[in-house]
Amino acid sequence: MAENERLPPTWVESDRVIPTRFARPLLRFTQLEAASGIVLLAAAIVAVLWANLGIFGDSYTRFWETQLDFSLGGFHVEEDLKHIVNDGLMTIFFFVVGLEIKRELRIGDLRDPKAAALPAIAALGGMIAPALLYLAFNAGTDAARGWGIPMATDIAFAVGVVALLGSRVPSTAKLFLLALAIADDIGAIVVIAVFYTDDLSLPWLAIALALLVIIYGAKRNNVRNFGFYWVVGIAVWFAVFESGVHATLAGVALGLMTPAGAYYAGREYDRKARETLDLFAADDSTTPAREQVEHEALQLATVAKESVSPLTRLEESIHPWSSFVVIPIFALANAGVVFADIGLADAITSSVSLGVSLGLVAGKIIGITLFTWIALRIGVGVFPRGTGWADIVGLSALAGIGFTVSLFITELAFDNPILADQAKIGIFLGSFVAGVIGYGLLRIKPNGGAA
C-alpha cells in the first residue's frame, strides 16, 4: 500500500449530517468521565416526574408492573418489567462490576496487597459505620432489614464529581477513591449474596456451580469462542435465578472468571504484522498474490484480536452499554417515588429516611476516615503519595453518593412500598448532601499537603 494512500473514512468519520451533528458529538460525550453520572441523574429525574405529574396518571406504576411471560422448552420466566430490569438487565451491570474487580485484582491497584490494604480497610469502615448508623434508628423494627442500603458507593457519580474538580484532586487520591469503590462493590456483592437471598434451592445452586465448572474447564482448554460462553452464561444466570440467590450475582461470577491475559504475546502480533506488511510492499496485483495477502490479513486480524485479553475486549464493548443503557433504565424503573402515596415531610423525617441519609453522609465520612487513620496507625497500608487528610475526608464524603446499588438493595430489602419509598428519599437526600459536602471540601482545600 502506498504511503500517501489513505483508507476511506468510516460512516462515523464522514461529513454526512447524522455523523457530524449527532454521532460524533455523542461519542465525545460518552468519553467524558462525568457523562454516565449525568445520564443516570437525568433518568432518575425523568422517573420522579413521570411518577408524579398528574398528566400521566398512574402510568408509571402500571407500565413497570406489565407482566411478561417467556417460555422456551423447559426455560420459563414470568416476571413484570421492573423485575426483568432488576433481575435480568442488571446482570449486565454486575458482569461489568465483576470485570472491573478482576482487572483491579490482576493488573490494577488491588494487585499489590500493601497498596490495596488502605482503600480496602477504608471501604470496610465505609460499610460498617453506615450500617450501624442505620440500625441505630431502625433496630428491632420491620425496617431493620434495610441496613445494607447506605453501605454502597456509586462509582459513576463519585468519579463524575471528582472529574469536575480537575487538578484540585491529586491523581493518587482519584486512584484511592476508585480502589475504595471497587472494594465497596466486593462488600456489597457479599452482603447481597449472604443477607438478601431468599429460599435457597440447593439443586439449582449445584447446577449453577456445575455450569461454572464447565466454563472454567473450557477456559483452561483455550476455548475462545464467545458464543459458547454466552450460551452457558445464560444457563448459569437461569440456574442462579431459580436457586434463590439473586440472579445478578451470576454476572459477577462470570466477570470474575473472564481471562485477564491475552492469548498471543505482543511479539507474535509484531511478527505477523511484519509478514503481512512485507506482502503488501511486494505490490503484486496477480490474483494468487492478492488472495495470499487477504489470507495473511485475516490471520493478522485474528492475532490482533487475541493479542487483547477477553477481559479488556468485553469491558471496552459492554461498559458503554452498562453505563448509558442498563443503569439509566434501572434508574427509570426504580427511582420513581410517588409522593402522593406518602407525606413528604413525614417521609424525610422517618427513621428509614434518616437512617439511610445519615448513614450515607455521616457514616461514610466517619467510617472511611476513622478506618484509614487506624490502618495507618497500626502500619497497614501506605498513605497515597501527594494526598492529604483533606483529600481523604472529601473523598469519604463523595463515597456517600450511593445511588445505583443503594436503590438495588432497597428493592431487595423491602416488600413494603412505603418503606421502600422512604428509603429512596433517604438515598436521594443523602447522596445529594454527600456530593455537595464532598465537592465543597475538595474545592476549598489547599492544593498539595500530603500527610
Disulfide bonds with the S-S distance in Angstrom:
none
